């Protein structure tokens, strides 16, 4: 299109030049010389304006190419942003999922610790009851032992039974002590967490 416009402008310029030359050579045309000069000047102006139009068309073409290149670059950037956004969304989904799993594990652990605390309280309560029964048995054994002494041979059998009960009470007391110490240590550890 630019070449065609240039070619047309050149033809118009050549025609104007020919007309100008012809008007100078022909005496008959001397009267109309002024008109021909105006026509030639108009053709020259037209050729000049045509060249300006060609230059503008060329400049617009260059600008259009620049805009197209910018659009391609923006499209590529938009694709990169979209991909980064998708990856970020995937990471967030993974993080949310792992956070949910962590919450569930924490909740489960808290429930287990609470159950263990309840069990520890129950063990302590049972240990206190066993200790009270043990003390009552010990008191009963001492009392029976004191009463059996003056009764002689019949009292000896009862003393043997009383000694066995005392041994069982001692073992029970030791076991209760071990359970109490263990429950205190466990309770202290679970409270610190």
The 8 nearest C-alpha neighbors of each residue, nearest first, counted from 0:
[[1, 3, 2, 4, 53, 5, 56, 57],
 [2, 0, 4, 3, 53, 5, 57, 56],
 [3, 1, 5, 4, 0, 6, 53, 7],
 [2, 4, 6, 0, 5, 1, 7, 8],
 [3, 5, 7, 1, 2, 6, 8, 0],
 [6, 4, 2, 8, 3, 7, 9, 1],
 [5, 7, 3, 9, 4, 8, 2, 10],
 [8, 6, 10, 4, 9, 5, 3, 11],
 [7, 9, 46, 5, 11, 6, 10, 49],
 [10, 8, 12, 6, 7, 11, 13, 5],
 [11, 9, 13, 7, 12, 8, 14, 6],
 [10, 12, 14, 8, 9, 13, 15, 42],
 [13, 11, 9, 15, 10, 14, 43, 46],
 [12, 14, 10, 16, 15, 11, 9, 17],
 [15, 13, 17, 11, 16, 12, 10, 18],
 [16, 14, 39, 12, 18, 13, 17, 42],
 [15, 17, 13, 19, 14, 18, 12, 20],
 [18, 16, 14, 20, 19, 15, 21, 13],
 [19, 17, 21, 15, 16, 20, 22, 14],
 [18, 20, 16, 22, 17, 21, 15, 39],
 [21, 19, 17, 23, 18, 22, 16, 24],
 [22, 20, 18, 24, 23, 19, 17, 25],
 [23, 21, 19, 20, 24, 25, 32, 28],
 [22, 24, 20, 21, 25, 19, 29, 32],
 [25, 23, 21, 22, 20, 26, 28, 29],
 [24, 26, 28, 27, 22, 23, 21, 29],
 [27, 25, 29, 28, 24, 23, 22, 30],
 [28, 26, 25, 29, 30, 31, 22, 24],
 [27, 29, 31, 26, 30, 25, 22, 32],
 [30, 28, 32, 26, 31, 27, 22, 25],
 [29, 31, 28, 32, 27, 33, 26, 34],
 [32, 30, 28, 34, 29, 33, 35, 22],
 [33, 31, 29, 35, 34, 30, 22, 28],
 [32, 34, 36, 31, 35, 37, 30, 29],
 [35, 33, 37, 31, 32, 36, 38, 30],
 [34, 36, 38, 32, 37, 33, 39, 31],
 [35, 37, 39, 33, 38, 34, 40, 32],
 [36, 38, 40, 34, 35, 39, 41, 33],
 [37, 39, 35, 41, 36, 40, 42, 34],
 [40, 38, 15, 36, 42, 41, 37, 35],
 [39, 41, 43, 37, 42, 38, 36, 44],
 [40, 42, 38, 44, 39, 43, 37, 45],
 [43, 41, 45, 39, 40, 44, 15, 38],
 [42, 44, 40, 46, 45, 41, 12, 39],
 [45, 43, 47, 41, 46, 42, 48, 40],
 [44, 46, 42, 48, 43, 47, 41, 49],
 [47, 45, 8, 49, 43, 44, 48, 12],
 [48, 46, 44, 50, 49, 45, 43, 51],
 [49, 47, 51, 45, 50, 46, 44, 52],
 [48, 50, 46, 52, 47, 51, 45, 8],
 [51, 49, 53, 47, 52, 48, 54, 46],
 [50, 52, 48, 54, 53, 49, 55, 47],
 [53, 51, 49, 55, 50, 54, 56, 48],
 [52, 54, 50, 56, 51, 55, 1, 49],
 [53, 55, 51, 57, 52, 56, 58, 50],
 [54, 56, 58, 52, 57, 53, 59, 51],
 [57, 55, 53, 59, 54, 58, 52, 60],
 [56, 58, 60, 54, 55, 59, 53, 61],
 [57, 59, 55, 61, 60, 56, 54, 62],
 [58, 60, 62, 56, 61, 57, 55, 63],
 [61, 59, 57, 63, 58, 62, 56, 64],
 [62, 60, 58, 64, 59, 63, 65, 57],
 [61, 63, 65, 59, 64, 60, 66, 58],
 [62, 64, 66, 60, 65, 61, 59, 67],
 [65, 63, 67, 61, 62, 66, 68, 60],
 [64, 66, 62, 68, 63, 67, 69, 61],
 [67, 65, 69, 63, 68, 64, 70, 62],
 [66, 68, 70, 64, 69, 65, 63, 71],
 [69, 67, 65, 71, 70, 66, 64, 72],
 [70, 68, 66, 72, 67, 71, 73, 65],
 [71, 69, 73, 67, 72, 68, 74, 66],
 [70, 72, 74, 68, 69, 73, 67, 75],
 [71, 73, 69, 75, 74, 70, 76, 68],
 [74, 72, 76, 70, 75, 71, 77, 69],
 [75, 73, 77, 71, 72, 76, 70, 78],
 [74, 76, 78, 72, 73, 77, 71, 79],
 [75, 77, 73, 79, 78, 74, 80, 72],
 [76, 78, 74, 80, 75, 79, 73, 81],
 [77, 79, 81, 75, 76, 80, 82, 74],
 [80, 78, 76, 82, 77, 81, 83, 75],
 [81, 79, 77, 83, 82, 78, 84, 76],
 [80, 82, 84, 78, 79, 83, 77, 85],
 [83, 81, 85, 79, 84, 80, 78, 86],
 [84, 82, 80, 86, 85, 81, 87, 79],
 [83, 85, 87, 81, 82, 86, 80, 88],
 [84, 86, 88, 82, 87, 83, 81, 89],
 [87, 85, 89, 83, 88, 84, 90, 82],
 [88, 86, 84, 90, 89, 85, 83, 91],
 [87, 89, 85, 91, 86, 90, 84, 92],
 [88, 90, 86, 92, 87, 91, 85, 93],
 [91, 89, 87, 93, 88, 92, 94, 86],
 [90, 92, 94, 88, 93, 89, 95, 87],
 [93, 91, 89, 95, 90, 94, 96, 88],
 [94, 92, 96, 90, 91, 95, 97, 89],
 [93, 95, 91, 97, 96, 92, 98, 90],
 [96, 94, 98, 92, 93, 97, 91, 99],
 [95, 97, 93, 99, 94, 98, 92, 100],
 [98, 96, 100, 94, 99, 95, 101, 93],
 [97, 99, 101, 95, 100, 96, 94, 102],
 [100, 98, 102, 96, 97, 101, 95, 103],
 [99, 101, 97, 103, 98, 102, 104, 96],
 [100, 102, 98, 104, 103, 99, 105, 97],
 [103, 101, 99, 105, 100, 104, 106, 98],
 [102, 104, 106, 100, 101, 105, 107, 99],
 [103, 105, 107, 101, 106, 102, 108, 100],
 [106, 104, 108, 102, 107, 103, 101, 109],
 [105, 107, 103, 109, 108, 104, 102, 110],
 [108, 106, 104, 110, 105, 109, 103, 111],
 [107, 109, 105, 111, 110, 106, 104, 112],
 [110, 108, 112, 106, 111, 107, 113, 105],
 [109, 111, 113, 107, 108, 112, 114, 106],
 [112, 110, 114, 108, 113, 109, 115, 107],
 [111, 113, 115, 109, 114, 110, 116, 108],
 [114, 112, 116, 110, 111, 115, 109, 117],
 [115, 113, 117, 111, 116, 112, 118, 110],
 [114, 116, 118, 112, 117, 113, 119, 111],
 [117, 115, 119, 113, 118, 114, 112, 120],
 [116, 118, 114, 120, 115, 119, 121, 113],
 [119, 117, 115, 121, 116, 120, 122, 114],
 [118, 120, 116, 122, 121, 117, 182, 115],
 [121, 119, 123, 117, 122, 118, 124, 116],
 [120, 122, 118, 124, 119, 123, 125, 117],
 [123, 121, 119, 125, 124, 120, 126, 118],
 [124, 122, 126, 120, 125, 121, 119, 127],
 [123, 125, 121, 127, 126, 122, 120, 128],
 [124, 126, 128, 122, 123, 127, 129, 121],
 [125, 127, 123, 129, 124, 128, 175, 122],
 [128, 126, 130, 124, 125, 129, 131, 123],
 [127, 129, 125, 131, 130, 126, 132, 124],
 [128, 130, 126, 132, 131, 127, 133, 125],
 [129, 131, 133, 127, 128, 132, 126, 134],
 [130, 132, 128, 134, 133, 129, 127, 135],
 [133, 131, 135, 129, 134, 130, 136, 128],
 [132, 134, 130, 136, 131, 135, 168, 129],
 [135, 133, 137, 131, 136, 132, 130, 138],
 [134, 136, 132, 138, 133, 137, 139, 131],
 [137, 135, 139, 133, 138, 134, 140, 132],
 [138, 136, 134, 140, 139, 135, 133, 141],
 [137, 139, 135, 141, 136, 140, 134, 142],
 [138, 140, 136, 142, 137, 141, 143, 135],
 [141, 139, 137, 143, 142, 161, 138, 144],
 [142, 140, 144, 138, 139, 143, 145, 137],
 [141, 143, 139, 145, 140, 144, 138, 146],
 [144, 142, 146, 140, 145, 141, 147, 139],
 [145, 143, 141, 147, 146, 142, 158, 140],
 [144, 146, 142, 143, 147, 148, 141, 149],
 [145, 147, 143, 144, 148, 142, 149, 150],
 [148, 146, 154, 144, 150, 145, 149, 143],
 [149, 147, 150, 146, 145, 154, 151, 144],
 [148, 150, 151, 147, 146, 154, 145, 152],
 [151, 149, 154, 147, 148, 153, 152, 146],
 [150, 152, 154, 149, 153, 148, 155, 147],
 [151, 153, 155, 154, 150, 156, 148, 147],
 [154, 152, 155, 151, 156, 150, 157, 147],
 [153, 155, 147, 157, 150, 151, 152, 156],
 [156, 154, 158, 152, 157, 153, 159, 151],
 [157, 155, 159, 158, 154, 153, 160, 152],
 [156, 158, 160, 154, 155, 159, 161, 147],
 [159, 157, 161, 155, 156, 160, 144, 162],
 [160, 158, 162, 156, 161, 157, 163, 155],
 [161, 159, 157, 163, 158, 162, 164, 156],
 [160, 162, 158, 164, 159, 163, 140, 157],
 [163, 161, 165, 159, 164, 160, 158, 166],
 [164, 162, 166, 160, 165, 161, 167, 159],
 [163, 165, 161, 167, 162, 166, 168, 160],
 [164, 166, 162, 168, 163, 167, 161, 169],
 [167, 165, 169, 163, 168, 164, 162, 170],
 [166, 168, 164, 170, 169, 165, 171, 163],
 [167, 169, 171, 165, 166, 170, 133, 172],
 [170, 168, 172, 166, 171, 167, 165, 173],
 [169, 171, 167, 173, 172, 168, 174, 166],
 [170, 172, 168, 174, 169, 173, 167, 175],
 [173, 171, 169, 175, 170, 174, 168, 176],
 [174, 172, 176, 170, 175, 171, 169, 177],
 [175, 173, 171, 177, 176, 172, 170, 178],
 [174, 176, 172, 178, 173, 177, 126, 179],
 [177, 175, 173, 179, 174, 178, 180, 172],
 [176, 178, 174, 180, 179, 175, 181, 173],
 [179, 177, 175, 181, 176, 180, 182, 174],
 [178, 180, 176, 182, 177, 181, 175, 183],
 [181, 179, 183, 177, 182, 178, 176, 184],
 [182, 180, 178, 184, 183, 179, 185, 177],
 [181, 183, 185, 179, 184, 180, 119, 186],
 [184, 182, 186, 180, 181, 185, 187, 179],
 [185, 183, 187, 181, 186, 182, 180, 188],
 [186, 184, 182, 188, 187, 183, 189, 181],
 [185, 187, 183, 189, 184, 188, 182, 190],
 [186, 188, 184, 190, 185, 189, 183, 191],
 [189, 187, 185, 191, 190, 186, 184, 192],
 [188, 190, 186, 192, 191, 187, 185, 112],
 [189, 191, 187, 188, 192, 186, 185, 116],
 [192, 190, 188, 189, 187, 186, 185, 184],
 [191, 189, 190, 188, 187, 112, 109, 186]]
